[in-house]
Amino acid sequence: MNIKRFKITAILALLVFASFSVNAQKFGYINSALLLSEMPEVKSADSQLETYQSQLVSKGEDMVKAFETKYQKYAQEANNGVLSQVQMQQKEAELGQEQQKIQQYEVEVQQKILAKREELYQPILDKVKVAIESVGKDNGYTMIFDTSTGTLLHANDSDDVMSLVKTKLGI
């Protein structure tokens, strides 16, 4: 009787072990922020972006200096009584328009910098994504998580359980 129990226990143990090994999942993680900070392409993109931003900011600073010069001239003329009321209103309107142009330029600069950042970084991010997907598939990872953002970067193809959950919820 003991031999029979031993055989049954051994068979059950093998089945349990086999089911664990078949269902074993392999998870990985990566800190993408650290990875990106170590990539030469990112350092090059940062440098290009900084140069581009400096050029745009320089133009904006020139616009502000020109505005300040015109404003100081206006203020001096207004204080000395050189300008009539109509002339003062015209100068104030001109200064207001110039100030609006500067504000519009600031918004434009922000948009241009964001567009340039996207242009420079997207190929790098695509390259990293392809590498992570490849590592995941080549090494049998079920999922790879990004520890810097808490997001899922790679997952094996699996079943979409949306319809099952909807049925369970009665939707």
Phi and psi in degrees as GROMACS dihedral restraints (atoms count N, CA, C in turn):
[ dihedral_restraints ]
;  ai    aj    ak    al  type     phi  dphi    fc
    3     4     5     6     1   -64.9    20    10
    4     5     6     7     1   -35.8    20    10
    6     7     8     9     1   -67.0    20    10
    7     8     9    10     1   -39.6    20    10
    9    10    11    12     1   -63.8    20    10
   10    11    12    13     1   -45.5    20    10
   12    13    14    15     1   -61.4    20    10
   13    14    15    16     1   -42.6    20    10
   15    16    17    18     1   -61.0    20    10
   16    17    18    19     1   -43.3    20    10
   18    19    20    21     1   -64.4    20    10
   19    20    21    22     1   -43.1    20    10
   21    22    23    24     1   -65.0    20    10
   22    23    24    25     1   -43.8    20    10
   24    25    26    27     1   -63.0    20    10
   25    26    27    28     1   -41.8    20    10
   27    28    29    30     1   -64.3    20    10
   28    29    30    31     1   -42.1    20    10
   30    31    32    33     1   -65.4    20    10
   31    32    33    34     1   -44.1    20    10
   33    34    35    36     1   -61.7    20    10
   34    35    36    37     1   -42.3    20    10
   36    37    38    39     1   -62.1    20    10
   37    38    39    40     1   -41.9    20    10
   39    40    41    42     1   -64.0    20    10
   40    41    42    43     1   -42.3    20    10
   42    43    44    45     1   -63.0    20    10
   43    44    45    46     1   -43.8    20    10
   45    46    47    48     1   -63.4    20    10
   46    47    48    49     1   -45.8    20    10
   48    49    50    51     1   -61.6    20    10
   49    50    51    52     1   -42.9    20    10
   51    52    53    54     1   -63.8    20    10
   52    53    54    55     1   -40.7    20    10
   54    55    56    57     1   -67.2    20    10
   55    56    57    58     1   -35.3    20    10
   57    58    59    60     1   -67.4    20    10
   58    59    60    61     1   -41.0    20    10
   60    61    62    63     1   -71.2    20    10
   61    62    63    64     1   -33.3    20    10
   63    64    65    66     1   -69.3    20    10
   64    65    66    67     1   -39.9    20    10
   66    67    68    69     1   -90.9    20    10
   67    68    69    70     1     3.9    20    10
   69    70    71    72     1   -60.7    20    10
   70    71    72    73     1   133.2    20    10
   72    73    74    75     1  -115.3    20    10
   73    74    75    76     1   144.0    20    10
   75    76    77    78     1  -114.2    20    10
   76    77    78    79     1   120.6    20    10
   78    79    80    81     1  -112.1    20    10
   79    80    81    82     1   147.9    20    10
   81    82    83    84     1  -137.2    20    10
   82    83    84    85     1   168.7    20    10
   84    85    86    87     1  -145.4    20    10
   85    86    87    88     1   160.4    20    10
   87    88    89    90     1  -151.0    20    10
   88    89    90    91     1   148.5    20    10
   90    91    92    93     1   -99.8    20    10
   91    92    93    94     1    96.8    20    10
   93    94    95    96     1   -66.5    20    10
   94    95    96    97     1   -31.8    20    10
   96    97    98    99     1   -63.4    20    10
   97    98    99   100     1   -43.2    20    10
   99   100   101   102     1   -65.6    20    10
  100   101   102   103     1   -43.3    20    10
  102   103   104   105     1   -57.5    20    10
  103   104   105   106     1   -49.4    20    10
  105   106   107   108     1   -62.5    20    10
  106   107   108   109     1   -37.9    20    10
  108   109   110   111     1   -65.7    20    10
  109   110   111   112     1   -21.6    20    10
  111   112   113   114     1   -95.6    20    10
  112   113   114   115     1    -3.6    20    10
  114   115   116   117     1   -85.3    20    10
  115   116   117   118     1   129.9    20    10
  117   118   119   120     1   -60.5    20    10
  118   119   120   121     1   -32.5    20    10
  120   121   122   123     1   -62.7    20    10
  121   122   123   124     1   -36.0    20    10
  123   124   125   126     1   -69.4    20    10
  124   125   126   127     1   -41.0    20    10
  126   127   128   129     1   -62.9    20    10
  127   128   129   130     1   -39.7    20    10
  129   130   131   132     1   -65.7    20    10
  130   131   132   133     1   -43.7    20    10
  132   133   134   135     1   -63.2    20    10
  133   134   135   136     1   -41.3    20    10
  135   136   137   138     1   -59.6    20    10
  136   137   138   139     1   -42.8    20    10
  138   139   140   141     1   -64.6    20    10
  139   140   141   142     1   -44.6    20    10
  141   142   143   144     1   -63.4    20    10
  142   143   144   145     1   -41.2    20    10
  144   145   146   147     1   -65.7    20    10
  145   146   147   148     1   -40.9    20    10
  147   148   149   150     1   -63.6    20    10
  148   149   150   151     1   -41.8    20    10
  150   151   152   153     1   -63.4    20    10
  151   152   153   154     1   -45.5    20    10
  153   154   155   156     1   -61.2    20    10
  154   155   156   157     1   -45.2    20    10
  156   157   158   159     1   -63.5    20    10
  157   158   159   160     1   -40.3    20    10
  159   160   161   162     1   -60.9    20    10
  160   161   162   163     1   -40.7    20    10
  162   163   164   165     1   -63.5    20    10
  163   164   165   166     1   -45.0    20    10
  165   166   167   168     1   -66.5    20    10
  166   167   168   169     1   -41.9    20    10
  168   169   170   171     1   -66.1    20    10
  169   170   171   172     1   -37.8    20    10
  171   172   173   174     1   -59.9    20    10
  172   173   174   175     1   -43.5    20    10
  174   175   176   177     1   -62.7    20    10
  175   176   177   178     1   -41.1    20    10
  177   178   179   180     1   -63.6    20    10
  178   179   180   181     1   -40.8    20    10
  180   181   182   183     1   -63.6    20    10
  181   182   183   184     1   -38.5    20    10
  183   184   185   186     1   -62.1    20    10
  184   185   186   187     1   -40.4    20    10
  186   187   188   189     1   -63.2    20    10
  187   188   189   190     1   -41.9    20    10
  189   190   191   192     1   -66.6    20    10
  190   191   192   193     1   -42.3    20    10
  192   193   194   195     1   -61.6    20    10
  193   194   195   196     1   -43.5    20    10
  195   196   197   198     1   -62.8    20    10
  196   197   198   199     1   -40.5    20    10
  198   199   200   201     1   -63.3    20    10
  199   200   201   202     1   -46.2    20    10
  201   202   203   204     1   -61.5    20    10
  202   203   204   205     1   -40.3    20    10
  204   205   206   207     1   -62.5    20    10
  205   206   207   208     1   -47.0    20    10
  207   208   209   210     1   -63.1    20    10
  208   209   210   211     1   -38.7    20    10
  210   211   212   213     1   -67.5    20    10
  211   212   213   214     1   -43.2    20    10
  213   214   215   216     1   -62.6    20    10
  214   215   216   217     1   -40.6    20    10
  216   217   218   219     1   -63.4    20    10
  217   218   219   220     1   -44.0    20    10
  219   220   221   222     1   -61.6    20    10
  220   221   222   223     1   -47.0    20    10
  222   223   224   225     1   -61.4    20    10
  223   224   225   226     1   -40.2    20    10
  225   226   227   228     1   -66.1    20    10
  226   227   228   229     1   -44.7    20    10
  228   229   230   231     1   -65.0    20    10
  229   230   231   232     1   -39.1    20    10
  231   232   233   234     1   -67.6    20    10
  232   233   234   235     1   -40.8    20    10
  234   235   236   237     1   -69.4    20    10
  235   236   237   238     1   -31.4    20    10
  237   238   239   240     1   -84.6    20    10
  238   239   240   241     1    -3.9    20    10
  240   241   242   243     1    75.1    20    10
  241   242   243   244     1    20.7    20    10
  243   244   245   246     1   -75.6    20    10
  244   245   246   247     1   -29.0    20    10
  246   247   248   249     1   -99.3    20    10
  247   248   249   250     1   142.4    20    10
  249   250   251   252     1   -78.6    20    10
  250   251   252   253     1   171.1    20    10
  252   253   254   255     1   -60.1    20    10
  253   254   255   256     1   -41.6    20    10
  255   256   257   258     1   -65.1    20    10
  256   257   258   259     1   -43.7    20    10
  258   259   260   261     1   -63.6    20    10
  259   260   261   262     1   -38.4    20    10
  261   262   263   264     1   -63.1    20    10
  262   263   264   265     1   -43.3    20    10
  264   265   266   267     1   -63.7    20    10
  265   266   267   268     1   -40.1    20    10
  267   268   269   270     1   -63.7    20    10
  268   269   270   271     1   -45.4    20    10
  270   271   272   273     1   -63.9    20    10
  271   272   273   274     1   -41.4    20    10
  273   274   275   276     1   -63.7    20    10
  274   275   276   277     1   -39.1    20    10
  276   277   278   279     1   -65.1    20    10
  277   278   279   280     1   -42.6    20    10
  279   280   281   282     1   -62.4    20    10
  280   281   282   283     1   -44.4    20    10
  282   283   284   285     1   -64.1    20    10
  283   284   285   286     1   -38.5    20    10
  285   286   287   288     1   -62.5    20    10
  286   287   288   289     1   -42.2    20    10
  288   289   290   291     1   -64.7    20    10
  289   290   291   292     1   -41.0    20    10
  291   292   293   294     1   -65.6    20    10
  292   293   294   295     1   -38.2    20    10
  294   295   296   297     1   -64.6    20    10
  295   296   297   298     1   -38.8    20    10
  297   298   299   300     1   -64.3    20    10
  298   299   300   301     1   -39.1    20    10
  300   301   302   303     1   -61.7    20    10
  301   302   303   304     1   -39.6    20    10
  303   304   305   306     1   -64.7    20    10
  304   305   306   307     1   -43.8    20    10
  306   307   308   309     1   -64.0    20    10
  307   308   309   310     1   -41.1    20    10
  309   310   311   312     1   -63.5    20    10
  310   311   312   313     1   -38.9    20    10
  312   313   314   315     1   -65.1    20    10
  313   314   315   316     1   -38.6    20    10
  315   316   317   318     1   -61.0    20    10
  316   317   318   319     1   -43.0    20    10
  318   319   320   321     1   -64.4    20    10
  319   320   321   322     1   -43.6    20    10
  321   322   323   324     1   -60.9    20    10
  322   323   324   325     1   -40.3    20    10
  324   325   326   327     1   -62.4    20    10
  325   326   327   328     1   -45.6    20    10
  327   328   329   330     1   -59.9    20    10
  328   329   330   331     1   -42.7    20    10
  330   331   332   333     1   -66.0    20    10
  331   332   333   334     1   -41.7    20    10
  333   334   335   336     1   -65.1    20    10
  334   335   336   337     1   -39.4    20    10
  336   337   338   339     1   -66.7    20    10
  337   338   339   340     1   -42.1    20    10
  339   340   341   342     1   -62.5    20    10
  340   341   342   343     1   -41.9    20    10
  342   343   344   345     1   -65.2    20    10
  343   344   345   346     1   -41.7    20    10
  345   346   347   348     1   -65.9    20    10
  346   347   348   349     1   -40.5    20    10
  348   349   350   351     1   -59.9    20    10
  349   350   351   352     1   -46.1    20    10
  351   352   353   354     1   -60.0    20    10
  352   353   354   355     1   -45.7    20    10
  354   355   356   357     1   -60.7    20    10
  355   356   357   358     1   -41.2    20    10
  357   358   359   360     1   -78.5    20    10
  358   359   360   361     1   -38.5    20    10
  360   361   362   363     1   -89.8    20    10
  361   362   363   364     1   -26.3    20    10
  363   364   365   366     1   -58.7    20    10
  364   365   366   367     1   -44.7    20    10
  366   367   368   369     1   -62.1    20    10
  367   368   369   370     1   -33.9    20    10
  369   370   371   372     1   -68.8    20    10
  370   371   372   373     1   -45.4    20    10
  372   373   374   375     1   -64.2    20    10
  373   374   375   376     1   -37.8    20    10
  375   376   377   378     1   -63.6    20    10
  376   377   378   379     1   -41.7    20    10
  378   379   380   381     1   -62.2    20    10
  379   380   381   382     1   -43.1    20    10
  381   382   383   384     1   -65.4    20    10
  382   383   384   385     1   -42.1    20    10
  384   385   386   387     1   -61.1    20    10
  385   386   387   388     1   -45.0    20    10
  387   388   389   390     1   -61.8    20    10
  388   389   390   391     1   -41.2    20    10
  390   391   392   393     1   -65.4    20    10
  391   392   393   394     1   -42.1    20    10
  393   394   395   396     1   -65.5    20    10
  394   395   396   397     1   -45.0    20    10
  396   397   398   399     1   -59.4    20    10
  397   398   399   400     1   -42.7    20    10
  399   400   401   402     1   -64.4    20    10
  400   401   402   403     1   -45.4    20    10
  402   403   404   405     1   -61.8    20    10
  403   404   405   406     1   -42.0    20    10
  405   406   407   408     1   -60.6    20    10
  406   407   408   409     1   -46.8    20    10
  408   409   410   411     1   -71.6    20    10
  409   410   411   412     1   -45.1    20    10
  411   412   413   414     1   -64.4    20    10
  412   413   414   415     1   -31.1    20    10
  414   415   416   417     1  -106.8    20    10
  415   416   417   418     1     8.2    20    10
  417   418   419   420     1    70.8    20    10
  418   419   420   421     1    29.0    20    10
  420   421   422   423     1   -77.1    20    10
  421   422   423   424     1   133.2    20    10
  423   424   425   426     1   -73.2    20    10
  424   425   426   427     1   -44.3    20    10
  426   427   428   429     1  -146.3    20    10
  427   428   429   430     1   147.7    20    10
  429   430   431   432     1  -126.9    20    10
  430   431   432   433     1   125.8    20    10
  432   433   434   435     1  -104.8    20    10
  433   434   435   436     1   152.5    20    10
  435   436   437   438     1  -100.4    20    10
  436   437   438   439     1   113.3    20    10
  438   439   440   441     1   -73.1    20    10
  439   440   441   442     1   -18.7    20    10
  441   442   443   444     1   -80.0    20    10
  442   443   444   445     1   -24.4    20    10
  444   445   446   447     1  -123.8    20    10
  445   446   447   448     1   -11.5    20    10
  447   448   449   450     1    73.5    20    10
  448   449   450   451     1    24.5    20    10
  450   451   452   453     1  -107.5    20    10
  451   452   453   454     1   162.7    20    10
  453   454   455   456     1   -89.8    20    10
  454   455   456   457     1   124.6    20    10
  456   457   458   459     1  -100.2    20    10
  457   458   459   460     1   -28.1    20    10
  459   460   461   462     1  -146.4    20    10
  460   461   462   463     1   139.7    20    10
  462   463   464   465     1  -148.5    20    10
  463   464   465   466     1   139.4    20    10
  465   466   467   468     1   -62.2    20    10
  466   467   468   469     1   152.4    20    10
  468   469   470   471     1   -60.9    20    10
  469   470   471   472     1   138.0    20    10
  471   472   473   474     1  -148.4    20    10
  472   473   474   475     1  -179.8    20    10
  474   475   476   477     1   -79.5    20    10
  475   476   477   478     1   139.0    20    10
  477   478   479   480     1   -82.5    20    10
  478   479   480   481     1   117.7    20    10
  480   481   482   483     1   -97.0    20    10
  481   482   483   484     1    14.9    20    10
  483   484   485   486     1   -55.7    20    10
  484   485   486   487     1   -48.5    20    10
  486   487   488   489     1   -64.9    20    10
  487   488   489   490     1   -36.8    20    10
  489   490   491   492     1   -65.2    20    10
  490   491   492   493     1   -42.6    20    10
  492   493   494   495     1   -67.6    20    10
  493   494   495   496     1   -40.8    20    10
  495   496   497   498     1   -60.9    20    10
  496   497   498   499     1   -42.3    20    10
  498   499   500   501     1   -62.6    20    10
  499   500   501   502     1   -43.2    20    10
  501   502   503   504     1   -61.4    20    10
  502   503   504   505     1   -36.2    20    10
  504   505   506   507     1   -85.5    20    10
  505   506   507   508     1    -8.1    20    10
  507   508   509   510     1    77.3    20    10
  508   509   510   511     1    28.9    20    10
